Amino acid sequence: GVGYIDTAMDFVWPNRHVDTRAGTVVFVTTDGLIDQIGGPKEIAFGKRRVREALRASRELPTAALSQAVLDAHLAWQGHNRRRDDLTYFCFRVR
């Protein structure tokens, strides 16, 4: 994790190279999206629901895709208090 108290100040984060093709959507999020409690059983939104929201809207422009994920998340959250930061971004490789 980034920013945890047990992460050494001089820790060097490795660079990674990921090959992608044109049209690939890259979606990066904090755990606040995944860990949000909600739904009828008041359980975490989870990675599966994030993937489902992304797949359902993958043909949309990235701004609309991002909004679709947020809408799904807020619908899931319902009346529950937000537990953590909610930070994410996405882009489509050209």
Order of alpha helices (4+ residues) and beta strands (2+ residues): beta-alpha-beta-beta-alpha-alpha-beta
